[in-house]
Amino acid sequence: MEKSCSLLVHFDSGTPALANEIKLALEGNDVDAKIDALKKSIMMLLNGETLPQLFITIVRYVLPSEDHTVQKLLLLYLEIIDKTDSKGKILPEMILICQNLRNNLQHPNEYIRGVTLRFLCRLNEAELIEPLIPSILANLEHRHPFVRRNAILAIMSVYKLPQGEQLLVDAPEGIERALTTEQDPSAKRNAFLMLFNCAQDRAINYLLSHLDNVPNWGEQLQMVVLELIRKVCRSNPGEKGRYIKIIISLLNAPSAAVVYECAGTLVSLSSAPTAIRAAANTYCQLLLSQSDNNVKLIILDRLNELKPSHREVMIDMIMDILRALSSPNLDIRRKTLDIVLELITPRNVDEVVLTLKKEVVKTQSTELEKNGEYRQMLVQAIHSCAIKFPEVASTVVHLLMDFLGDSNVSSAMDVILFVREIIETNPKLRVSIITRLLDTFYQIRSSRVCSCALWIIGEYCLSASEVENGITTIKQSLGDLPFFTVAEDGETADAKGLPSKPQQPNSAAVSSRRPAILADGTYATQSAASETAISAPTLVQGSLASVGNLRSLILSGDFFLAAVVACTLTKLVLRLEEVHLSKVEVNKASAGVLIIMVSILQLGQSSVLAQPIDNDSHDRIVLCLRILCNTGDNTRKIWLQSCRQSFVKMLSDKQFRESEEIKAKAQVSHAQPDDLIDFYHLKSRKGMSQLELEDEVQDDLKRATGEFTKDGDDVNKLNRILQLTGFSDPVYAEAYVTVHQYDIVLDVTIINRTKETLQNLCLELATMGDLKLVERPQNYTLAPESSKQIRANIKVSSTETGVIFGNIVYETTNVLDRTVVVLNDIHIDIMDYISPATCADVAFRTMWAEFEWENKVAVNTVILDEKEFLDHIVKSTNMKCLTPPCALEGDCGYLAANLYAKSVFGEDALVNLSIEKQLDGKLTGYIRIRSKTQGIALSLGDKITLKQKGG
């Protein structure tokens, strides 16, 4: 694990020698030297140095300069220097700069005036600003808009000061007059912003008196108008009726930013179907018109937020949302499909599936980099549609079966799993699916897809012709027997008797053993031969395309597939007896199958392959041989019925889990019996628009169903309060931590427990890990026995364990030195960033094999029951158990389960729990955590180690 290393570099930045160099450069006539000297002095001041000896030099030699760059740097210098003494009074030398500022405000150059006015926005000392008030007001009438817009901002900043209303008594009236006559869009926006912040009633009156002109205003001004509307409607919800009309009129604005803000404001203020439909339609238009992928993703997030509360409206927009699939970005396509799949109804499923079919065809006709991955997403989406609405399966299953030979194995695997589920849930499609599968079987090039296809053939070929065609298809894919021959001179030859070339030392077949993850999460050893074995001249002639697919895969050393072939052929022969074929025909078919199995065993035990057959596959094939030679009724029942019954049970369990998840996601609202209900039909409708009436109805419905009720859990809130200092410290501090996705908000309460006034009290915070402090809290003065609320914002970029630490620094009137109170560390909990999620078993195993970070935690708990321990880990880690309940039934002393969660940053967290009950009743085993990044694996491991012991 990497550890931070600090190195202190000594730099005498404040030495007299360097200060003298800066002073000489400032006194000279070289403008470039003055600029460099000013930059150095500003950097030194920002780094905490004090250079009091430079102030008089700057006043004498820099203030008179006419160079614009010098003047701008001078204003930066004046902004950061201390203008008050320790008692808060203005330093006497600060009076020297007032005359210069007044001259700048009357300067003939508009740039000098503008930057000086901007500098005044950052001055907080009323004594310095008061002599400049007439000059600031005079700039409101300047001919250049750059000066006017900065003059308005300066007036707003001065008016916000504690003494601002005394300094500028008539400022709101003057700004309102300027707003009426102003033509520049930026200056007009600043004037309206000033009224919005300082005289809200005047801003509202101006807005209501110019309702017809709002759509013609500039983009910046329209954004401020929307902000004003949101603020007014939050404080007075009864007024929102007349403001919603303004928002709807702005939905047709030419600016995309204004339109987006309009839609968001409309959703936040109204729940009427008309308003939501207008907002959703606006989002869909932006989704198509904007080319930036980040914008598209943000808009899709907004549409996703509308889905739970306004499902009926969103269902009508489903085809518009689907048009976002035209984007080549996979994240956009994935998010679009996720939204659409939750909005499918019997009314729109045909249109949706037709669109998805067209997209699948497009992936076949165009060659793009990630076509395979996109096709896999489409197949999964169609699969989901077909499971929910079986009637559409017949329109897509045959199209998708064309992709069984897809080079993207994941995509082909999704197709064959889809076919396997459809053939069971749609008996009417069985015959056509089996016929198509037998026709396209030779195209399959993946071992996993072949295995699943063979299982389907063995289970669902029911008629005599289907069984015979199934056996014939498998035989053709295996090719001629035997798989190898031995020539008279001892050299290995192929099936056609052609002598093979001796294998070169450099082209030896390379085999590897690696652990594989089974469906229950446990490990098994898997042997695989590299492509070198496939191309060995002793076994295969030509490329894979010219040889049967089963033959190529078996000759590559895949004896697991060979065992599946043997099982499938055994099932087909057993079924031949059930379809009442003659004994002779059955015996003939059985003899052909026996020869195939014996040939496979010979190949596995020969020396032509670098890796011999594994014991499991050997035993399985031998079992098939014995069954064909001596078949009993019980054996026949197990092979022909039990396997399919298990599959049916698995499907029913899967459907049950999905229905339970849907119920869990459903919004449960409870209303109190004494809640007020306004009856819509008894209310006065005079002067109310249709939109307002709809809004009233929606509010009444939400109130009646309890949707407005907030389940505030006071206990959870108390758990988030952290004590930062001790009760005996002169300053007591505690923090309430709020975590919202990428942001952490610390609401720190500081209490002065002394009888003295604390000056320059500052909360100093630092972070460790992927945390970043947004802004440094300012200094405060705290009266005796009083309290102060300080808020600090921290950005989070990953789920890596983060620590926030710091101290409180303050001064008192009696003690010259600063007092430091060290705070307790705040550890950021990973549970705030991960949430339960689901994924397919195939996806889980794929990620498990790909992720490189693993944290292995030994089980150490006082819990004695396996399932109780699993439930405890699931609850403690905020994860979802992917292993179905039926797989956890029984009491065998062993338990293996897979857990999955996803972080707000899109990181996947995989956990495999494997435990065993010992003879003494205690549990033993391991919990393995895997992730793509180190942080989440370590954080989750620490959490499990801390929590696993239980109560």
N, C-alpha and C positions, 0 to 999 in steps of 0.2 A: 504494500500500500504506500502510495506516495505521501511524503510528509513535507510540509512547508518549511522553508529555510530562510531566515532573515539575515541580511547582511547590512550593517550600519556603515555607510560611506561618509567620511568626514569632509565637509565642504564649508570653508570659512566665507560664507556668502556675505556676512555682515561686517567684515573686517574694514578698518578705516581706509586701507589702501584701495579697495574696490569702491567704497563710497566716494573717495576723492576722485577716482577716475570718472565716475558718473557725474560728479559735480563739475569737473573740468569740461566734459563733453557738453553739458547743458549750458555752460557759460560761453562756449564757442559759437561761431557763426555758421558752422556746417550743419545743414538741416538733417542730413542722413545720420550724422553722429548724434544729434539731439533725439531723433526717433529711436535709435538703438539704446541710448541711455534711458529714455523714458520706459521702454519695454523692460529693460533690466530692473529698473526701480519698481515697476508694477509687479513683476514676478517675485521679487524679493519681499514686497509687502504681502502678497498673497501667501507666501511661504512662512509668514509669521514674523519677519524682520521688522524692526522699527527704524526708520531713517528720518528722524526729526530735523537733521541738519540740512536736508535737501529742500524743505518746503519754501524757505525764503529764496533760495536760488531759483526754484521753479517759478515763483511769483515774479521775480525780477527779469528773468531771461526767457522764460517759456510763454508766459501769458501774452506778451505783445506779438508773438509770432502769428503770421497770416496763413501759414501752411495748414491745409485741411487735415492732413494726417496727424500733425503735431497737436492740433486743437482736439481731435478725437481722442488721442492718447491722454491728453491733459485731463479731459473730462473723466476718463476711466480712472486716472490717478486720484482725482478729487472724489470719486465715488467710493473708493476703498479705504482712504485714509480716515483715521479717527478724527471726528469733528467736535467731540465733546470730551470733557475731562472725567475724572473718576466720579464726580458728583452729578454728572449729567448736564453740566452747563457748557454752552458754546465756547470753544477756545477763542481767545481774542484775535489771533491771527487769521481766523476764518472770515473776519470782516473784510479782509483784503480781496477776497475772491468775489464778493458781492458786486463790486463795481464792474469787474471784468464780465460777470454773467449778464449784468444789465446791458453792457456794451454789445455782447454777443446777441442778445435778444433784439437789439436795434440795428444789427449789422446789415449792410446792404446785400450780403450774400445769403440766399435762402438756405443753403446747406448748413452754414454756421448757426443760423437761427434754429433750424430743425433739430440738429443734434443737441443743441443746448436745451431745447424744450424737452427732448427725450431724457436728457440727464436729470432734469428737474423732477421727472416722474419717480426717480429713485432717491430723492432727498426727503428725509423725514424730520428735518429740523425747521420748525416754523419760523424761528428767528432769522434764518437765512432766506427763507422764501418770502417773508412779508414785504421787504422792500422791492421785490421783483413782480408783485401782483399786477400793477398797472401795465408793465411791459408784456406780461403774459396775455392779459386781456386784449391788448392792442394787436397781438398777432392773430386773433380770430378774424380780423379783417384783411389779412395779408392776401396779396394777389395769387401767391403760389399755393397749391393744395398741400404740398409736402409740409409747409409751415403750419397751415391751418389744422391738419389732422393731428400733428404733434402738439399743437397748442391745446386742442380739446383733451387729449390724453393727459397733458400736464395739469389742466384744470381739474380733471377727474381725480388724479392722484392727490392734489392739494386738498380737494374737498373731502376726501376720505380720511385726512389726518384728524386727530382729536380736536384741534382748533380750526379745522378747515371751514366749518360753517361760519365762523366769525371772520375768517380771512376773505371768503368769497360768499357773501350773503346772497347775492342775486345770480349765482352761477347757473342753477337749473333754468331760470328764465332766459338768461343769455344764450345758453346752449340750445334751448328750444327754438329761439329766434334764428340762431345759426342753422339749425336743422331744417327749418322751413325754407331758407334761401340757398342752402348749400347744394351744389351740383356734383361735386366730386364723390364717387361711390365710397371710397375709403374714409374720407372725412365725415360723410353722412353716417356711415356705420359707427365710427367712433363717437359721434354725437349721440346717436340712439343708445349706444352702450353706456355712455355716461348717465343718461336719463334712467336707463334700466337699473343701474347700480345705485344711483344716488337719489333719484326722484321717480320711483316706479309708477306712481299715479300719472305723471306727465307723459311717460312713455306709453302707457296704456291709452290715454286720451289721444295722443298723436296717432297711434296705430288704428284706433277705432274711427278716427276722423279721416283716415286715408285708406280705407279697406279696399277700394276699387283699384288703387295704385300698387298694392303689395306685390302682385305678380310681375310688375314691371321694375321693381327695385333690384338693386345689385345683389349678387350672390352673397356677399359678406353680410349685408344688412338683413337679408332674408334669414340667414343662420341665427343672427341675434334675435330676430322676431320669434323664431321657433323656441329659442332658449327662454325668452320671456313668457311665451305661452305655457311652456312646461312648468315654470315657476309659479305662475298665477294659478294654474289649474290644480296644482298640488295643494296650495294654501286655501283655495276656494273652489272645490269641485263643482259647485252649483253653476259656476260661470263657464264651464267648458263647452256648453252648447254653441255659443256664438264664436268661440275660437276654432272649433273643429271646421267650420266653414272656411276659415282662412287657410287651415292646413290642407284641406281638399283642393282649394284653388291653387296651392303651391305644388301639388302633385304633378302638374304639367310644366313645371319650371324647366328651363334648358339645362340647368346645372345638375349633374348626377349627385353631387354631395347634398344639395338642398333636397332633392327628391328622396334620397336615402334617409335623411334626418326627418323628413315629413312622415315617411312610413313608420319609422320608429316612434315618433311622437304620437301618431294616430293610434298605434297599438297600445302605448302606455296610458292614453287618456280614455279610450273607448273600447268597449267589448261588443259593440253592435255589429251584427254580421255584415252590414254594408261597409262599415269602416274597416273591418278586418279584411274583407274581400278587396277593397281598394288598396290596402297596404300590401297584401299578398301579391296582387297583380303588379304593383309597383316593383316589388322585389324581383318578380319573375322577369320583368322588362329589363331591369338592371343586370340580371344574371346573363341575359343574352347580349346586351349592348356593351358591357364592360369587358375589356380584353385582359385585364390584370387577374392572374390566378388567385392572388391573395384576396382581392375584392370579391371574387366569386365564392371563395370559401367562407368569407364573413357573411355574405348574403345567404348562403345555404344554412349557416348556423342560425340566422334570424328566422328562416322558414322552418327550421327544425323546432325552434322555440314556440312557434305558433301551433304546432301540431297537437300537443296534448289538450289545449284548452279550446281550440277551434278546428276540430277534426273535420266537421262537415264542410266548412269553407275550403279547407286545404284539399279535400277530396276532389273538388271541382277544378283545382289548379294542377292536378297531377300530370296532365299531358304537357303543360307549360314547363313544369319542373323537369320533366324528362328531356326536354330540348337541351338541357345543360350537358347531356352525354356527348354532344358534338365537340366538347373541349377535349384535347388530347391528354390533358393532365389526369393521372390515375386517381389522385386524391379527390379531385372534384367528381370524377365518375363514381368513385366508391361512396362518397357522401350522398350523392344524388340517388343512387340505388338504395341506400339505407333509408332515406326519407320516403321514397316511393313505395317500398315494400310494406311499410306500415300504413299506407293509405289505400291499399288495394281492396276493392269491394267487388261483389258479383257484377255490379253495373259497369265497372271500368276495366276488369281483368283482361278482357279480350283485346282492348286497345293497347294496354300495357304490354301484354305478351307479344302482340304483333310488332310493336316498336322494338322490343328486346330481340325478336327474331331477325329483324332487319339489321340491328347492330351486330348480331352474330355473323350474319352473311358478310357484312362489311369487313370484319376482322379476317375473313377468309380471302377476300379479294384484294386487300391492301397489305403491304408489307411494312409494318411499323415495328419499332424496337420492342415495345411492350404489348404487342398484340395478344400473345399467349396469356399474359396475366389478366388483360382486360376480358378476354374470352372466358377465362375461368370465373371471373366475377359475374359475367352475364349468365353462365351456366348455373351458378349458385342461385342467382336471382330467379331464373326460370324454374329451377327446382323448387324454390320456396313457393312460387305461385302455383305450381302444379300440385303441391302437397295441400295447400289451402283450398284450392279449387280444382278437384280432379278432372272436371270436364274439359279443361284446357290442355291436359296432358297429351291427348291424341294429336294436337296440332303442332307440338314441339318435339316430341320424343324422337321421331324419325329424322328430323333435321339435326338434332344433337348427336345422334348415333354416327353421323358422318365424321365426327371429331374423335372417335375412339382411337384412331391412329395418330392423334395430334402429337407433335414433337414435344409439346409442353405436357409432361407427365401429370402434373397437378390438375390441369384442365381435363385431360382424358380420364383421370381418376374420378373427378367430379361427375363427368358424364355417365360413367359406368355405375356409380353409386346411385345416381338419379334413376337410371334404367332399372336397377335392382329394386328400388323402392316402388317405382311406378308399376312394374309388372306384378307386384304383390297387391297393391292397393287398387289397381284397375284390371280386373280379370278379363274384361272385354278386349284389352289390348295385348293379351298374352301371346296369341298366335302370331300377330303381325310383328311384335317385338322379337320373338324367337326367330322367325324367318329372317328378319333384317339382321339380327345379331350373327346368325350363321353365315349370312352372305358377306358380312364385313369383318368377320373374325380374323381373316388372314392379314388385315391391315394393322392389327394391334401389335405394337413393338415394345410395350412396357410389360415387365414381369408382373407388377402389381395389378395392372388392368387385366392382363390375361387371367390371373388367378380369380378375380371377381367374375369375369365373363364365363369362365369354366364352371364356377359355382352356379351361375344362373342357368347355364345349359343343363347341368346335372339335375337341378331342382325343377325346372319348368318345361322341359321337353316331356310331354305327357302322352302324345299319340305315337303310334308305331312309326309313322313316317318321320315325325320330328326326332324320335330317338335314333332312328337309322341315319338320318341326315347329321345329327350331332356326332355320332361315332365316326361317320365318314369325314366330316370337317376336321375333327381332331387328328385322324390318321393322315389326312393330306397335309396338315400343318406340321406333323412330326416327320414326314418324308419317308423314304425307303429305310427298311431295317436290314441288317443291324446298323447301329450308329458308327461302327468302325469294324474293320476286318484286319486280320494279321496275315501278311504275305508269307510265302514258303521260306523265303530267306530270313524271316524274322522281323522284317521292317513293317511298320504300321502302314496300312493302306486305308483309303476311304471305302465307302459302301459300294462304289462302282469298281473297286479293285485297282484303282490307279495308285501306284506307289507314291508315298509322300516324301517331301524333302526333309532331311534331318533338321531338327530345330537348331537355330543358331544360338550361341551363348547369349547374345545381346537381346534376343527376342523371346526369352523365356517367359512363360505365362506367370504373371505376378498375382498372387492371391493375398487377401487380407482378411483379418478377423477384427471385427469391431462390435461393441455392444449395440443392440437394437432395443427400442422401447416397445413393449407390448401394450395391448389395449388397456390393461389394468395398471399400467405405469411401472411395472417391474422390468428388469433387464434380462436379456437373453443374448447369447453369443451368435452372431450372424457371420457366415463365411461368404465371401464374394470374390470372384475372379475378375481380373482386369480385362480390358478389351484385347490385350495381347493374346489371351487364351482363345478369344473368339476368332481371331484371325490366324490361328494355328493351322498350318497346311494339312495336318493329319486328320482334321475333323471337318472343316468347312471349305466348300469350294465356292469362290465368288463372294459377293457382298451379301449383307443381310437381306437386301431386297430380293435376291434371287433364290433364297432358301426359305423354307417354311419357318414362320415366326417361332413356333414352339421348339422346333429343332435347334434354331440359332440360340435361343435362350438356355435350353438344357445343355447344349454343348459348351456354353460359356461357364458352366459349373453351377447353374441355378437348380439344385435338386429339390428345393422347397416347391418350386413350380412343377417339377416332375412328380412329386407326391400329390399335388393337386390334380394333375392330369390323371394319375392312377385312380384317385377317389372319384373323379367325374366319370371316367369310363366304367368303374365298378357300379355306380348308381345307374348309369344308362343300361348296362347289361341286366341288372336286377329289375329294372322297370320293363325290359323287353318281355320278361315272363308275365308281368301283370297285364300287358296289352294283348295277351293270348296269342302270341306267335307260336309257331310249332317248335317242339323241343329241338329239332335238328337245327333250325335257324338260330335259336338261342345258343346252342352249344358251339355253333360256328363262330358267332360273334364273340362268345366268351373265350374261345381259343385264340382269336386274333388279339384280344385285349391282353390275355396272359403273355403272349409273345412280346407285346410292347413293354409290359412291366419287366419281364425278364431281361430284355435288351437294355432298359434303363439301369437295372441293377448291375448288369455286366459292365456298362459304361462307368458306373460309379465305383466299381471295385477294380477297374483296370488302371494301368499306369499312364494312359494317354492324356489324362487331365492332371494338372499339378495338384488339385485339391480333390480328394476322394469324397464320396457321398457321406453326409453327416448321419449320425445314428438315428436321429428322429425321423428323417426322411426315409431311411432304410427300413425302419420298423413299420412305418406307415404303409409303404409299398408292399412289404411282406404280408401285412394284415389284409390288404386288398386281395392278394393272391389266395390266401386261405379262405376268404369269404367267397370268392368265385368258385373255389373247389368244393366248398361245403357250406351251403347257405341254410340257416334256420329261420323260422318265422320271426323270432324275437330280433334277430340280427337285421332281417329285412325291414322290420318296422322302424328300428333305430335309424337305419341309413336313408329310408325313403320318407319318413314322416317327422321324426323328432327334430331333425336339423331345421326343417322349414318351420316347425312350431316355435323353435327358439327364435328364429328371425322375426316371426309375427309378434312374439312377445316383446322383442327388442323395439320394434316399431311402435307398439302400443305404449311402451314406457317412454319413448321419445316424445310422442304426441302428448302424453300426460304431463311431462316436464315442461313442454312448451306452453301448454294451457295454464299451468301453474305460474309460469313466469309472466304471462300476459295478465293474469289476475293480480299478481304482486305489483305489476307496474300500474295497474288501473288506479286512478285517483279516488281515494276514499274520503268523502267529505261528510262531516257530521254537523248538524245545526242544533243549537240549543232550543229547548221548547219555548223559551220566553223571548226569542229573537224577534225583532220587529219585521213584519212583512208588509210592504206597500202593494195594494191590489191595483194592478195596471188599469183595469177597466173602470175603477172608481176614481182615478186621478184626473185632474183637470188637464186637458191637452191644449189649452188655448196658447197660441204663440209658439208651440213646439214643432220643430221640423220632424220629418219621418226618422231621421238619424237619431235625434234626441229621444224619440219615443222608443226606438229599438234599444238604445242604450239603457233606458230606464228598465225595460223588460229584462235585459241581460243581467243588470245589477240585482233586480229582485230575485231572479232565478239563482244567482250565485249566493245571495244572502239566505235564500230558503234552503239551499242544499249545503250550506255551511262552507262554501269555497273561500269566503273571506276570513274564515276562522284560522288563526295561526296557532300551530301547536308549539308554543314557546316552552321549551324544556328548561326550567330554571336551574335544575340540577346540572345539566350539561354546561350551562353558561358559567355556573360557579366553578366547575372543573377547569374552565379555561382561564381562570384568574390565577396569576402566578405572583407570589410574593418575591420582590426583588431586594428588599433590605430588611434588616432586623428591627424588632420593636424597640430596641434600645438606641438605635441610630437617631441622630438629630433630624434627619430627613427620612420619612417613611415613603416607600414607593411600591406600587403593585401594578401589574399590567394585565389587561384583558386582550388576549390574542385572538384575532379573527383571520381565518385563512379563506381566501376566495381564489381558487385556481392559481394564477401566477402572482398573486399579491398577498402579502402578510401585513396586516394593520395592527400596530401596537398602540392601544389606548392606555397610556401610562398616567396614573394618578399619583401626584407628588404632594405630600403634606409636610408643612413646616411645623415641627413639634417643639421648636424653641421659642423664646420670647424676643428674639432679634429678627430684624429684617434681613433676608438673604438677597444679596445683589448678584447680578450676572450668573444666576443659576442656569446651568446648561446640562442637558441630558446628552452625554456622549456615548454613541453606540458604534460598535464594530461587529463585523460578521466573519464567519469562517464557513467555507463550503461554497456552494453555488447560490449564495445570497448576495444581494447588492442593496445598500442603503440608498434610497432615492434622493433624499435631501437631509441636510443636517438641521436638527431642531434649533430654533433661535434661543437667545438668552432671555431670561425672565427675572423679574424682581418679585419676591414672595414675602408678603407681610407675615408678622408673627401668627402662628397657629392657623394659617390659611392654607388652602390647597389649590392645585393647578392641574388641569388636564392637558397633557401633551400627546400629540399623535405623531407617530413615525410610520412611514411607508417603506416596505422592503420588497424588492422584486425577487422572484424565485425562478430559476432556469432549469432545475432538474430535481429529482427526488432524492438526491444524495443527502446524507445526514448533514444538517446545518445547525450552527450554534450562533446565537446572538449574545454578545457580552458587552459590558461597558461600565460606566460610572456616572455619578452625579457630581458636578463640580460647582462650587459656589463661593462667594466672598461675604464677609460680614464687616460691619463698621468697626468693630473692636480689633479684629485680627487682620493683619496685612496680607498674610499668606492665604492662598486659596485652599479650601478644604475639599477633599475628595472622598466620596462614599462609593465603595466598590459594590456593584450589583451582582446578584446571582445570575448564572448563565441561563439562557432560555434555549432549550433544545427543541428543534422543530420536529414534530411527529410525522413519520411517513404515512400514518393512517389518514392524514388530512389530504393526501394527494392521490391515493389509490382507491379505486372503487371496484366492486365485483363486476365481472364481465364474463361472457361466454364465447367459446370458439369450438370448432369441430375437433374431433379427436385427431384427425389427420393433420390439421393445422397445428395442434398442440405438439404432436410428435415432430413435425417439421421444424418448428421453432426450437424445440428441445435439442434437436440435433445441431441446429445452426448456432445457437447462443453459446458464447465462449466463457461467460462468467458463471461459475457455480460456487455456491456456498453450502457446505454440508454441515448440518447441525445434528448432533447426537440427541436422541430422545432421553430426557431426564425429567420424569414427572411422578407425582403421587397419585395421579388418576389411574385406575385399574381397568377401566372398560375401554376397549378400542374405539367404539363409536362415540363415546362421550369425549374421548381425547380428540377425535377428529372434529367434532362439533366445537370444542373449545378452541382449537387452532383456527377453524374457519371464522369464528366470532372475533378472535383476538387479532387476526390479520386482515379482516375486512375483505375476504376473498370469496370466490364462488367455487363450490365443489362440482367438478365436471363429471365425476364418476356417478352413474345413475344409482338411485337407492336400491334397485333390484340387485345390483352387483355387490352391495354392501350387506345384503341380508345373510342370515345364518351366523353361527358361532363356531368358527374353526380355529380361532387363536391367531389368525393372520388378518391383516388389513392393508390394502394398497389403494391410494386415491390420488387423483390429480386435482390441484387447485389452480385457479387462474384469476388474475386481476389486471386492470389497466390503469395507468396513471393519467393525470390530466395533461401530461406532456406527450402522450401517445406511446409511452414505454410499456412493454409487456412484462408481467411478472409471472413466472411459472414455478409451481411448487409441487413436488412429488413426496407424498408421505407413505412410508413403508414401515409397518410396526408388527411386532410379534409378542404374544404373551408368553412369558417364561413360566417354568414350573412353580416358582414361588408367587406367581400372580402378577408380578410387575411387568410393565411394558418396556420393550427395548426396540431399537431400530434407528432409522435416520430420516431426517427431513432435508430434502435437497431443494435448493432454490436456484433457478437459472434466470438470467436476464441478459439483455444485450449490453447493458452498461454496468459498471462495477458498483456504482452508488446504490442502486435499488437492491442488488443482491446482498450487500453488506447491511444496509439499513433493515431490510426485512429479516435477515438472519439475527440481528441484534434484538429485534422486536420479538421474534419467536423464542429466542433464548430467555428473554426476560419474562415472557408470559406463559411458557409451556407448562410450568409446574402446576398451575391450576390452584383451586382452592383447597 
